[in-house]
């Protein structure tokens, strides 16, 4: 257990949750602004535009890419704080996303989205691992080949 830095893993998990929440909110706000600038709904506060069945694939794709980037950032931060076993601590930084993903799958009523949730849940630790790997590569001195 000495290979795991609980402090680093927690800091990485919080980084993932906060960065995902803030970026998700900014993307949603931008989406609503763009929708209201390009359309004139009968009700200016027509929030039904944000329902999953009304969201377009581009928005969902952007959210997935930004979420993956947040997981990579979290893995990097966890590896940086731990200063050892960067890959392990980076991958473990995704534990909060995995737990929340399990809860989302359990509460999900739409079987069509369940597979997507499961795939994103499985993808979270490798993205954290990638962040840890990036930190490890930046920390390791490079030998120049002549």
Helices and strands as residue ranges (DSSP letters): H 6-38, G 47-50, G 52-54, H 57-82, H 86-92, H 95-107, H 111-139
